[in-house]
Amino acid sequence: MTLQEFSDLEQRVFARASARAAQPAPLSSLGHYKMAWGKPPPQPAAAVVPSMSLSDLLSDEWVLQWVGGLFVLQFGWMALLYVVPSPMSSDVGMAAHQLTAAVPFAYAAYHGTRLWYFDEQHAALGADARGRLYAASEDAFSLARFMFGMQVFDLLVTLIVPSLRKAEHLVHHGMTLLTALCGLSGPFLMYQAAFFFGFVEVSSLPLVFVDLFRQFPRLHEGSPAGHSVNEMVRVAFALSFLLIRCVLWPLAVLQLLRDLYAVWAAGELEGQLQMATFCVTCSVLTFLQLYWGGKIVRALLKMLAGDSSGREKEA
């Protein structure tokens, strides 16, 4: 064998050895496939939702569907109550509003409860202060847009119908509308949206019937069954309102304020204007919840004492 032939053989041996080294060993290949079968499913990509301005929201299809749909229901109920005589015919605007409001109340209560208590992906947003303030959620984003549309409807009807036109109601709708607008402009506080724009409406469902029975006493007067239903929904409303809006609500606001402080102290505060607005709207709305809660406690004590006077003046 010449020197040149030996050199060529040596190069071929080293080339073959290098090629084998680059291939995975049988056991390592088995381990790779084992890991591929045994690893958990890939985590879904983080939600990406857009920032929305006031003009965006006023032209948003989801918002317009809710505003338009609720007005269709409102006018439909009004027409029916005009045509069909009933105890509610004395104030068709108010009656139609209460019957219409039951639909968005039920929608918000269901989806808010589902997200707040039963959705693991939504719960994961609340792992830390920054997540609770800034993490995106497509479901909560949809819920916040729904709430914006609902408050547009509520605010307009409250302005139009005289019996609904009360200062505290206008402030409530205005503050909720502003809160939704600020949240969607980030978006911000999508984690808390499940609670404030969803779950809290559980207490609003019995309120629909409380308001109807109070405004139209002929619905229950002179009927043992009507009286029983009236008392039942009053108790259901009082207990749910006090628990959700006078206990859980302030705790949620306190957590929000603690998160804002923690993010500010870490030098990571974003959306300063929106966060300042949240502090104002949360303060006003929390005051209203406690104000109404105090009225409910007084009414509940009167009911337990057997005193049913002055119910038509309760708000």
Buried (B, 14 or more C-beta within 10 A) or exposed (E): EEEEEEEEEEEEEEEEEEEEEEEEEEEEEEEEEEEEEEEEEEEEEEBEBEEBEEEBBBEBEBBBEBBEBBBEBBEEBBEBBEEEEEBBBEBBBBBBBBBBBBBBBBBBBBBBBBBBEEBEEBBEBBEEBBBBBBBBBEBBBBBBBBBBBBBBBBBBBBEEBEEBEEEEBBBBBBBBBBBBBBBBBBBBBBBBBBBBBBBBBBBBBBBBBBBBBBBBBEBBEEEEEBBEBBBEBBBBBBBBBBEBBBEBBBEBBEBBBEBBEBBEEEEEBEBEEBBEBBEEBBEBBBEBBEEBBEEBBEBBEBBEEEEEEEBEEBE
